[in-house]
Amino acid sequence: MKELYYLNQDVLPAMPVPHDCIIKSIALEGESLVFSFADDISRYDPVRHIRPDAKSLIIRYHLIDEVYSLYRFVNPGKIFFREGAYKGLPQDALFRLADGKLEYLYHFVSYESIIIKMYSEREIILDADVDYVEYEWIY
């Protein structure tokens, strides 16, 4: 079952958040970033309540611009008692993140834009210009 959410309309959509769900792979297919989630996705509470029979999920983010920003939280340590900061990563690092345990935390949408927060040992932020998002629920 596919659902489309347009980020270029007057009213922005309320898209489901697969909070804590594991991303098993990230790929670039044409003009879309594709997040494929691990099987048994309905065992996670946020999905169980909206799609109790779903086995998996594929989210496609249709990019307006092929350039997106990727950041990882860096903690400089306690020696100087400074706060951590986000460090920019090269775009291709995104595709290697799912090699480990990568969790989807949440997203923020605005007009033709999405910010996705993920976690893999540290917080990771993806900022991309997107005009629509497709959720494909696998049953």
DSSP file with accessible surface (Angstrom, degrees, kcal/mol):
  #  RESIDUE AA STRUCTURE BP1 BP2  ACC     N-H-->O    O-->H-N    N-H-->O    O-->H-N    TCO  KAPPA ALPHA  PHI   PSI    X-CA   Y-CA   Z-CA
    1    1 A M              0   0  113      0, 0.0   136,-3.0     0, 0.0     2,-0.4   0.000 360.0 360.0 360.0 127.8    0.0    0.0    0.0
    2    2 A K  E     -A  136   0A 126    134,-0.2     2,-0.4   132,-0.0   134,-0.2  -0.860 360.0-172.2-109.0 142.2    1.4    3.4   -1.1
    3    3 A E  E     -A  135   0A  30    132,-2.5   132,-2.7    -2,-0.4     2,-0.4  -0.996  10.1-151.9-129.5 135.3    0.8    6.8    0.5
    4    4 A L  E     -A  134   0A  80     -2,-0.4     2,-0.5   130,-0.2   130,-0.2  -0.899   7.3-169.7-109.9 138.9    2.0   10.1   -1.0
    5    5 A Y  E     -A  133   0A  38    128,-2.6   128,-2.7    -2,-0.4     2,-0.5  -0.988  12.5-149.5-127.6 119.6    2.6   13.2    1.1
    6    6 A Y  E     -A  132   0A 106     -2,-0.5     3,-0.4   126,-0.2   126,-0.3  -0.780  14.3-173.9 -95.6 129.5    3.2   16.5   -0.7
    7    7 A L  S    S+     0   0    0    124,-2.5   105,-3.4    -2,-0.5   106,-0.2   0.194  78.6  68.6-102.8  13.8    5.5   19.0    0.9
    8    8 A N  S    S+     0   0   49    123,-0.5     2,-0.2   103,-0.2    -1,-0.2  -0.016  80.1  97.8-120.6  28.9    4.8   21.7   -1.8
    9    9 A Q  S    S-     0   0  102     -3,-0.4   103,-0.1     2,-0.2     3,-0.0  -0.646  85.8-106.8-109.6 169.5    1.2   22.4   -0.9
   10   10 A D  S    S+     0   0  169     -2,-0.2     2,-0.5     1,-0.1    -1,-0.1   0.844 110.8  47.3 -63.8 -36.0   -0.4   25.1    1.2
   11   11 A V  S    S-     0   0  122     -5,-0.0    -2,-0.2   100,-0.0    -1,-0.1  -0.947  86.2-137.8-111.3 124.4   -1.1   22.7    4.1
   12   12 A L        -     0   0   65     -2,-0.5    -5,-0.1     1,-0.1     2,-0.1  -0.540  24.9-113.2 -80.2 147.2    1.7   20.4    5.1
   13   13 A P        -     0   0   29      0, 0.0     2,-0.9     0, 0.0    96,-0.1  -0.354   9.9-127.9 -79.7 157.3    1.0   16.7    5.8
   14   14 A A        -     0   0   99     -2,-0.1    -2,-0.0     0, 0.0     0, 0.0  -0.890  36.5-166.8 -99.5  97.5    1.1   14.9    9.1
   15   15 A M        -     0   0   14     -2,-0.9    92,-0.1     1,-0.1    94,-0.0  -0.678  25.7-103.3 -89.4 141.7    3.3   11.9    8.1
   16   16 A P        -     0   0   29      0, 0.0    -1,-0.1     0, 0.0    31,-0.1  -0.308  31.1-138.2 -59.7 145.6    3.6    8.9   10.3
   17   17 A V        -     0   0   49     29,-0.1     2,-2.3     2,-0.0    89,-0.0  -0.934   2.7-151.3-110.1 114.5    6.9    8.7   12.2
   18   18 A P    >   -     0   0    2      0, 0.0     3,-1.9     0, 0.0    86,-0.3  -0.347  29.7-168.0 -80.0  60.7    8.6    5.3   12.3
   19   19 A H  T 3   +     0   0   72     -2,-2.3    86,-0.2     1,-0.3    28,-0.2  -0.237  65.2   0.7 -58.0 132.2   10.2    6.2   15.7
   20   20 A D  T 3  S+     0   0   63     84,-2.5    -1,-0.3     1,-0.2    85,-0.1   0.396  94.5 140.8  70.9  -1.8   12.9    3.7   16.8
   21   21 A C  E <   -B  104   0A   1     -3,-1.9    83,-2.5    83,-0.5     2,-0.4  -0.471  55.4-114.0 -73.0 146.9   12.5    1.6   13.7
   22   22 A I  E     -B  103   0A  28     81,-0.2    16,-2.6    -2,-0.1     2,-0.6  -0.657  17.3-144.8 -87.9 128.7   15.7    0.2   12.3
   23   23 A I  E     -BC 102  37A   1     79,-3.0    79,-0.5    -2,-0.4    14,-0.3  -0.823  14.4-174.6 -90.0 119.2   16.7    1.3    8.8
   24   24 A K  E     +     0   0A 109     12,-2.3     2,-0.3    -2,-0.6    13,-0.2   0.750  65.2   3.5 -90.1 -23.8   18.3   -1.6    7.0
   25   25 A S  E     - C   0  36A  48     11,-1.7    11,-2.7    77,-0.1     2,-0.4  -0.987  51.6-159.3-158.6 152.8   19.5    0.2    3.9
   26   26 A I  E     + C   0  35A  10     69,-0.4     2,-0.3    -2,-0.3     9,-0.2  -0.999  24.4 166.3-131.3 132.2   19.6    3.7    2.3
   27   27 A A  E     - C   0  34A  35      7,-2.0     7,-3.3    -2,-0.4     2,-0.6  -0.946  36.4-124.0-141.5 162.0   20.0    4.1   -1.4
   28   28 A L  E     + C   0  33A  93     -2,-0.3     2,-0.5     5,-0.2     5,-0.2  -0.957  29.3 179.6-108.0 115.9   19.7    6.7   -4.1
   29   29 A E  E >   - C   0  32A 106      3,-2.9     3,-1.9    -2,-0.6     2,-0.3  -0.948  61.6 -54.2-119.9 107.1   17.3    5.6   -6.9
   30   30 A G  T 3  S-     0   0   72     -2,-0.5    32,-0.0     1,-0.3     0, 0.0  -0.466 123.0 -17.6  63.7-119.5   16.9    8.2   -9.6
   31   31 A E  T 3  S+     0   0  130     -2,-0.3    32,-2.9    -3,-0.1     2,-0.4   0.123 122.2  89.2-103.4  19.5   15.9   11.4   -7.9
   32   32 A S  E <   -CD  29  62A  17     -3,-1.9    -3,-2.9    30,-0.2     2,-0.5  -0.950  66.4-139.8-125.2 139.2   14.8    9.7   -4.6
   33   33 A L  E     -CD  28  61A   1     28,-2.3    28,-2.9    -2,-0.4     2,-0.5  -0.820  29.5-154.2 -85.3 131.0   16.5    8.8   -1.4
   34   34 A V  E     -CD  27  60A   3     -7,-3.3    -7,-2.0    -2,-0.5     2,-0.6  -0.945  12.0-167.6-118.5 119.3   15.1    5.4   -0.4
   35   35 A F  E     -CD  26  59A   0     24,-3.0    24,-2.7    -2,-0.5     2,-0.5  -0.925   6.6-165.9-103.2 120.8   15.0    4.2    3.2
   36   36 A S  E     -CD  25  58A  22    -11,-2.7   -12,-2.3    -2,-0.6   -11,-1.7  -0.931  11.6-147.4-108.2 129.2   14.2    0.5    3.6
   37   37 A F  E     -C   23   0A   0     20,-2.7   -14,-0.2    -2,-0.5    20,-0.2  -0.592  21.9 -95.6 -97.9 156.7   13.3   -0.6    7.1
   38   38 A A        -     0   0   26    -16,-2.6     3,-0.3    -2,-0.2    19,-0.2  -0.192  49.0 -92.2 -64.4 157.9   13.9   -3.9    8.8
   39   39 A D  S    S+     0   0   97      1,-0.2    17,-0.2    17,-0.1   -17,-0.1  -0.180 105.6  41.1 -67.1 166.0   11.2   -6.7    8.8
   40   40 A D    >   +     0   0  105     15,-1.0     3,-1.6     1,-0.1    -1,-0.2   0.855  66.4 158.5  61.2  39.8    8.7   -7.0   11.6
   41   41 A I  G >   +     0   0    1     14,-1.8     3,-1.8     1,-0.3     6,-0.3   0.786  60.3  71.4 -65.2 -25.3    8.3   -3.2   11.7
   42   42 A S  G 3  S+     0   0   29     12,-1.0    -1,-0.3     1,-0.3    13,-0.1   0.582  78.6  77.1 -72.6  -3.7    4.9   -3.6   13.4
   43   43 A R  G <  S+     0   0  147     -3,-1.6     2,-0.4     4,-0.1    -1,-0.3   0.673  79.1  86.6 -76.2 -14.8    6.6   -4.7   16.6
   44   44 A Y  S X> S-     0   0   44     -3,-1.8     4,-2.8    -4,-0.2     3,-1.0  -0.728  86.1-127.5 -86.5 134.7    7.4   -1.1   17.2
   45   45 A D  H 3> S+     0   0   91     -2,-0.4     4,-1.7     1,-0.2     5,-0.2   0.851 103.8  55.6 -51.4 -46.7    4.7    0.9   19.0
   46   46 A P  H 34 S+     0   0   43      0, 0.0     4,-0.4     0, 0.0    -1,-0.2   0.864 117.7  36.1 -60.4 -31.6    4.4    3.8   16.6
   47   47 A V  H X> S+     0   0    2     -3,-1.0     4,-3.5    -6,-0.3     3,-1.0   0.865 108.3  64.0 -86.4 -38.6    3.7    1.4   13.7
   48   48 A R  H 3< S+     0   0  106     -4,-2.8    -3,-0.2     1,-0.3    -1,-0.1   0.849 103.3  50.3 -54.1 -35.4    1.7   -1.1   15.7
   49   49 A H  T 3< S+     0   0  145     -4,-1.7    -1,-0.3    -5,-0.2    -2,-0.2   0.750 123.1  27.2 -78.8 -24.4   -1.0    1.5   16.3
   50   50 A I  T <4 S+     0   0   73     -3,-1.0    -2,-0.2    -4,-0.4    -1,-0.1   0.736 137.8  18.1-108.7 -29.8   -1.4    2.6   12.7
   51   51 A R    ><  +     0   0   52     -4,-3.5     3,-1.8    -5,-0.1    -2,-0.2  -0.552  64.0 168.8-140.5  71.2   -0.4   -0.5   10.6
   52   52 A P  T 3  S+     0   0   75      0, 0.0    -4,-0.1     0, 0.0    -1,-0.1   0.740  80.2  47.4 -62.6 -21.5   -0.5   -3.5   12.9
   53   53 A D  T 3  S+     0   0  126     -5,-0.0     2,-0.1    86,-0.0    -5,-0.1   0.422  82.6 121.8 -99.2   1.9   -0.2   -6.0   10.0
   54   54 A A    <   -     0   0    1     -3,-1.8   -12,-1.0    -7,-0.2    85,-0.2  -0.400  39.6-171.9 -69.4 137.5    2.7   -4.3    8.3
   55   55 A K        -     0   0  123     83,-3.5   -14,-1.8     1,-0.3   -15,-1.0   0.778  67.9 -15.6 -93.9 -36.3    5.9   -6.4    7.8
   56   56 A S  E     - E   0 138A   8     82,-1.6    82,-2.6   -17,-0.2     2,-0.3  -0.925  58.3-134.2-156.6 179.6    8.1   -3.6    6.6
   57   57 A L  E     - E   0 137A   0     -2,-0.3   -20,-2.7    80,-0.2     2,-0.4  -0.998   4.7-164.1-147.1 140.3    8.2   -0.1    5.2
   58   58 A I  E     -DE  36 136A  32     78,-2.0    78,-3.0    -2,-0.3     2,-0.5  -0.999  11.4-165.1-123.6 126.5   10.0    1.7    2.3
   59   59 A I  E     -DE  35 135A   0    -24,-2.7   -24,-3.0    -2,-0.4     2,-0.5  -0.963   0.5-164.2-113.9 128.8   10.1    5.5    2.4
   60   60 A R  E     -DE  34 134A  53     74,-2.8    74,-2.7    -2,-0.5     2,-0.7  -0.959   2.9-162.0-113.7 123.3   11.1    7.4   -0.8
   61   61 A Y  E     -DE  33 133A   2    -28,-2.9   -28,-2.3    -2,-0.5     2,-0.7  -0.912  14.9-143.8-104.1 110.7   12.1   11.1   -0.5
   62   62 A H  E     -DE  32 132A  28     70,-2.4    69,-1.7    -2,-0.7    70,-0.7  -0.653  19.8-139.8 -80.6 113.5   11.9   12.7   -3.9
   63   63 A L  E     - E   0 130A  10    -32,-2.9    67,-0.3    -2,-0.7     3,-0.1  -0.534  20.5-167.6 -78.9 134.1   14.7   15.3   -4.0
   64   64 A I  S    S+     0   0   78     65,-2.6     2,-0.4     1,-0.3    -1,-0.2   0.831  88.1  26.1 -78.7 -39.0   14.2   18.7   -5.5
   65   65 A D  S    S-     0   0   75     64,-0.8    64,-0.3     2,-0.2    -1,-0.3  -0.975  75.5-136.6-126.9 138.3   18.0   19.2   -5.5
   66   66 A E  S    S+     0   0  157     -2,-0.4     2,-0.5    -3,-0.1    -1,-0.1   0.612  84.7  87.6 -73.2  -7.2   20.6   16.4   -5.5
   67   67 A V        +     0   0   78     62,-0.0    62,-0.5     2,-0.0     2,-0.3  -0.792  53.6 162.9 -95.2 127.1   22.5   18.2   -2.8
   68   68 A Y        -     0   0   13     -2,-0.5     2,-0.4    60,-0.1    60,-0.2  -0.919  32.5-118.3-135.9 164.4   21.5   17.5    0.8
   69   69 A S  E     -F  127   0A  44     58,-2.8    58,-2.7    -2,-0.3     2,-0.4  -0.869  21.9-170.2-110.8 142.1   23.3   18.0    4.1
   70   70 A L  E     -FG 126  89A   4     19,-0.5    19,-2.9    -2,-0.4     2,-0.3  -0.996   7.0-179.1-133.4 131.8   24.3   15.3    6.6
   71   71 A Y  E     -FG 125  88A  82     54,-2.5    54,-2.6    -2,-0.4     2,-0.4  -0.974  12.7-159.9-134.3 147.0   25.6   15.9   10.1
   72   72 A R  E     -FG 124  87A  55     15,-2.3    15,-2.9    -2,-0.3     2,-0.2  -0.984  29.1-114.6-125.0 138.2   26.8   13.7   13.0
   73   73 A F  E     - G   0  86A  59     50,-2.8     2,-0.5    -2,-0.4    13,-0.3  -0.505  31.4-165.5 -71.0 132.8   26.9   14.8   16.6
   74   74 A V  E     - G   0  85A  56     11,-3.5    11,-2.5    -2,-0.2    48,-0.0  -0.987   9.6-155.7-123.7 126.8   30.5   15.1   18.0
   75   75 A N        -     0   0   94     -2,-0.5     9,-0.1     9,-0.2     3,-0.1  -0.900   5.3-156.0-102.2 115.6   31.2   15.3   21.7
   76   76 A P        -     0   0   57      0, 0.0     3,-0.2     0, 0.0     2,-0.1   0.624  46.4-109.4 -69.9 -10.6   34.6   16.9   22.2
   77   77 A G      > -     0   0   29      5,-0.2     5,-0.6     1,-0.1     3,-0.3  -0.363  26.2 -79.9 106.9 173.2   35.0   15.3   25.7
   78   78 A K  T   5S+     0   0  171      1,-0.2     3,-0.2     3,-0.1    -1,-0.1   0.460 100.0  93.5 -93.9  -2.0   34.9   16.4   29.2
   79   79 A I  T   5S+     0   0  139      1,-0.2    -1,-0.2    -3,-0.2    -2,-0.1   0.934 103.3  21.7 -59.4 -46.4   38.5   17.8   29.4
   80   80 A F  T   5S-     0   0  152     -3,-0.3    -1,-0.2    -4,-0.1    -2,-0.1   0.352 102.0-125.6-104.4   5.0   37.5   21.4   28.5
   81   81 A F  T   5 +     0   0  178     -3,-0.2     2,-0.3     1,-0.2    -3,-0.1   0.861  57.4 151.8  54.3  37.5   33.8   21.0   29.6
   82   82 A R      < -     0   0  154     -5,-0.6    -5,-0.2     1,-0.1    -1,-0.2  -0.678  47.3-110.6 -94.1 156.4   32.6   22.2   26.2
   83   83 A E        -     0   0  180     -2,-0.3    -1,-0.1     1,-0.1    -3,-0.0  -0.455  35.7-106.9 -79.5 157.5   29.4   21.2   24.6
   84   84 A G        -     0   0   23     -2,-0.1     2,-0.3    -9,-0.1    -9,-0.2  -0.171  34.3-161.1 -74.6 176.3   29.3   19.0   21.6
   85   85 A A  E     -G   74   0A  60    -11,-2.5   -11,-3.5   -13,-0.1     2,-0.4  -0.940  23.7 -97.3-151.1 168.6   28.4   20.1   18.2
   86   86 A Y  E     -G   73   0A  89     -2,-0.3     2,-0.4   -13,-0.3   -13,-0.2  -0.818  33.2-157.1 -96.2 133.9   27.3   18.7   14.8
   87   87 A K  E     -G   72   0A 135    -15,-2.9   -15,-2.3    -2,-0.4     2,-0.1  -0.916  21.1-114.7-111.6 134.7   30.0   18.0   12.2
   88   88 A G  E     -G   71   0A  46     -2,-0.4   -17,-0.2   -17,-0.2   -19,-0.0  -0.379  29.3-159.8 -67.0 143.7   29.2   17.9    8.5
   89   89 A L  E     -G   70   0A  42    -19,-2.9   -19,-0.5    -2,-0.1     5,-0.1  -0.896  27.8 -96.4-119.3 154.4   29.7   14.6    6.7
   90   90 A P    >   -     0   0   77      0, 0.0     3,-1.6     0, 0.0     4,-0.4  -0.362  37.7-114.2 -66.8 150.7   30.1   13.9    3.0
   91   91 A Q  T >  S+     0   0   68      1,-0.3     3,-1.7     2,-0.2     4,-0.3   0.864 113.0  59.7 -55.5 -40.4   26.9   13.0    1.2
   92   92 A D  T >> S+     0   0   84      1,-0.3     3,-0.8     2,-0.2     4,-0.5   0.682  86.9  76.2 -69.5 -13.0   28.0    9.5    0.4
   93   93 A A  H X> S+     0   0   10     -3,-1.6     3,-1.0     1,-0.2     4,-1.0   0.804  81.1  72.3 -63.9 -25.9   28.4    8.7    4.1
   94   94 A L  H X> S+     0   0    0     -3,-1.7     3,-0.7    -4,-0.4     4,-0.5   0.886  92.1  54.1 -56.0 -39.9   24.6    8.5    4.3
   95   95 A F  H <4 S+     0   0   64     -3,-0.8   -69,-0.4    -4,-0.3    -1,-0.2   0.722 108.0  49.5 -73.8 -18.6   24.6    5.1    2.4
   96   96 A R  H X< S+     0   0  128     -3,-1.0     3,-1.7    -4,-0.5     4,-0.3   0.617  89.4  82.0 -92.3 -14.5   27.1    3.5    4.8
   97   97 A L  H X< S+     0   0   12     -4,-1.0     3,-1.2    -3,-0.7    -1,-0.2   0.854  84.6  58.7 -61.5 -34.8   25.2    4.5    8.0
   98   98 A A  T 3< S+     0   0   10     -4,-0.5    -1,-0.3     1,-0.2     4,-0.2   0.500  81.1  87.2 -77.2   0.2   22.8    1.6    7.7
   99   99 A D  T <  S+     0   0  135     -3,-1.7    -1,-0.2     2,-0.1    -2,-0.2   0.801  98.6  34.2 -66.4 -28.2   25.7   -0.9    7.8
  100  100 A G  S <  S-     0   0   46     -3,-1.2     2,-0.9    -4,-0.3    20,-0.0  -0.186 123.7 -55.0-103.1-157.9   25.3   -0.7   11.6
  101  101 A K        -     0   0  137     -2,-0.1     2,-0.5   -79,-0.1    20,-0.2  -0.764  61.4-179.3 -87.2 106.9   22.2   -0.3   13.7
  102  102 A L  E     -B   23   0A   0     -2,-0.9   -79,-3.0   -79,-0.5     2,-0.4  -0.939   7.1-163.2-112.9 119.9   20.6    2.9   12.4
  103  103 A E  E     -BH  22 119A  38     16,-2.9    16,-2.2    -2,-0.5     2,-0.6  -0.851  16.6-134.6-106.0 139.2   17.4    4.0   14.1
  104  104 A Y  E     +BH  21 118A   0    -83,-2.5   -84,-2.5    -2,-0.4   -83,-0.5  -0.792  27.7 174.2 -86.4 122.9   14.9    6.5   12.7
  105  105 A L  E     -     0   0A  25     12,-2.4     2,-0.3    -2,-0.6    13,-0.2   0.899  49.5 -51.3 -97.0 -60.5   14.0    8.9   15.5
  106  106 A Y  E     - H   0 117A  81     11,-1.5    11,-3.0   -87,-0.1    -1,-0.4  -0.977  43.3-134.1-166.4 175.2   11.7   11.7   14.0
  107  107 A H  E     - H   0 116A  22     -2,-0.3     2,-0.4     9,-0.2     9,-0.2  -0.967   3.5-148.3-141.5 157.0   11.4   14.2   11.3
  108  108 A F  E     - H   0 115A 120      7,-2.5     7,-2.4    -2,-0.3     2,-0.4  -0.989  18.1-159.1-121.4 133.9   10.4   17.8   10.8
  109  109 A V  E     + H   0 114A  42     -2,-0.4     2,-0.3     5,-0.2     5,-0.2  -0.900  18.2 159.4-115.5 145.4    8.6   19.0    7.6
  110  110 A S  E >   - H   0 113A  56      3,-2.3     3,-2.0    -2,-0.4     2,-0.2  -0.844  60.2 -44.6-143.3-177.6    8.4   22.4    6.1
  111  111 A Y  T 3  S-     0   0  137      1,-0.3  -103,-0.2    -2,-0.3     3,-0.1  -0.349 124.7 -20.1 -59.6 117.0    7.6   23.7    2.7
  112  112 A E  T 3  S+     0   0   64   -105,-3.4     2,-0.3    -2,-0.2    18,-0.3   0.790 123.7  95.5  53.3  36.1    9.7   21.6    0.3
  113  113 A S  E <   -H  110   0A  19     -3,-2.0    -3,-2.3    16,-0.3     2,-0.3  -0.997  47.7-174.6-153.3 145.9   12.0   20.5    3.1
  114  114 A I  E     -HI 109 128A   2     14,-2.4    14,-2.5    -2,-0.3     2,-0.5  -0.997   8.4-161.9-141.3 141.9   12.5   17.7    5.6
  115  115 A I  E     -HI 108 127A  58     -7,-2.4    -7,-2.5    -2,-0.3     2,-0.5  -0.997  14.1-166.0-120.6 124.3   14.9   17.3    8.5
  116  116 A I  E     -HI 107 126A   0     10,-2.8    10,-2.6    -2,-0.5     2,-0.5  -0.949   6.3-155.8-116.2 128.5   15.3   13.7    9.7
  117  117 A K  E     +HI 106 125A  32    -11,-3.0   -12,-2.4    -2,-0.5   -11,-1.5  -0.907  21.2 169.5-105.2 128.1   17.0   12.8   12.9
  118  118 A M  E     -HI 104 124A   0      6,-3.2     6,-2.6    -2,-0.5     2,-0.4  -0.775  21.5-137.6-127.6 172.9   18.5    9.3   13.2
  119  119 A Y  E     +HI 103 123A  95    -16,-2.2   -16,-2.9    -2,-0.2     4,-0.2  -0.989  30.9 150.9-142.5 130.2   20.7    7.5   15.7
  120  120 A S  S    S-     0   0   14      2,-2.3     2,-0.9    -2,-0.4   -18,-0.1  -0.690  92.9 -43.0-153.5  91.8   23.7    5.2   15.3
  121  121 A E  S    S+     0   0  159     -2,-0.2     2,-0.3   -20,-0.2   -19,-0.1   0.044 140.4  26.2  69.1 -30.6   26.1    5.5   18.3
  122  122 A R  S    S-     0   0  112     -2,-0.9    -2,-2.3   -48,-0.0     2,-0.1  -0.964 102.4 -80.6-147.6 165.4   25.5    9.3   17.9
  123  123 A E  E     - I   0 119A  61     -2,-0.3   -50,-2.8    -4,-0.2     2,-0.4  -0.433  42.3-166.1 -70.5 142.6   22.8   11.5   16.6
  124  124 A I  E     -FI  72 118A   0     -6,-2.6    -6,-3.2   -52,-0.2     2,-0.4  -0.992   2.2-160.8-131.1 136.6   22.7   12.0   12.8
  125  125 A I  E     -FI  71 117A  34    -54,-2.6   -54,-2.5    -2,-0.4     2,-0.5  -0.974   3.7-166.2-123.8 131.6   20.7   14.7   11.0
  126  126 A L  E     -FI  70 116A   2    -10,-2.6   -10,-2.8    -2,-0.4     2,-0.5  -0.970   4.6-171.5-114.0 127.6   19.7   14.7    7.3
  127  127 A D  E     +FI  69 115A  54    -58,-2.7   -58,-2.8    -2,-0.5     2,-0.3  -0.983  18.0 163.4-122.0 116.5   18.5   18.0    5.8
  128  128 A A  E     - I   0 114A   4    -14,-2.5   -14,-2.4    -2,-0.5     2,-0.7  -0.974  42.4-121.5-138.8 150.2   17.1   17.7    2.3
  129  129 A D        +     0   0   68    -62,-0.5   -65,-2.6    -2,-0.3   -64,-0.8  -0.831  45.1 170.1 -89.1 115.7   14.9   19.7   -0.1
  130  130 A V  E     - E   0  63A   0     -2,-0.7   -67,-0.2   -18,-0.3     3,-0.1  -0.985  31.4-169.4-133.6 135.9   12.0   17.3   -0.9
  131  131 A D  E    S+     0   0A  33    -69,-1.7  -124,-2.5    -2,-0.4  -123,-0.5   0.727  77.2   4.8 -99.7 -23.8    8.8   18.0   -2.8
  132  132 A Y  E     -AE   6  62A  71    -70,-0.7   -70,-2.4  -126,-0.3     2,-0.4  -0.994  58.2-148.1-154.9 159.6    7.0   14.7   -1.9
  133  133 A V  E     -AE   5  61A   0   -128,-2.7  -128,-2.6    -2,-0.3     2,-0.5  -0.987  10.3-155.8-127.6 136.0    7.4   11.6    0.2
  134  134 A E  E     -AE   4  60A  32    -74,-2.7   -74,-2.8    -2,-0.4     2,-0.5  -0.965   1.8-162.5-115.9 125.2    6.1    8.1   -0.6
  135  135 A Y  E     -AE   3  59A   0   -132,-2.7  -132,-2.5    -2,-0.5     2,-0.6  -0.927   4.7-169.0-101.3 126.3    5.5    5.5    2.1
  136  136 A E  E     -AE   2  58A  42    -78,-3.0   -78,-2.0    -2,-0.5     2,-0.4  -0.938   8.3-156.8-116.7 107.4    5.2    2.0    0.8
  137  137 A W  E     - E   0  57A   4   -136,-3.0     2,-0.5    -2,-0.6   -80,-0.2  -0.705   7.3-147.9 -83.5 129.8    3.9   -0.4    3.5
  138  138 A I  E       E   0  56A  57    -82,-2.6   -83,-3.5    -2,-0.4   -82,-1.6  -0.875 360.0 360.0-101.9 126.6    4.8   -4.0    2.9
  139  139 A Y              0   0  112     -2,-0.5   -85,-0.1   -85,-0.2   -82,-0.0  -0.779 360.0 360.0-114.4 360.0    2.3   -6.6    4.1
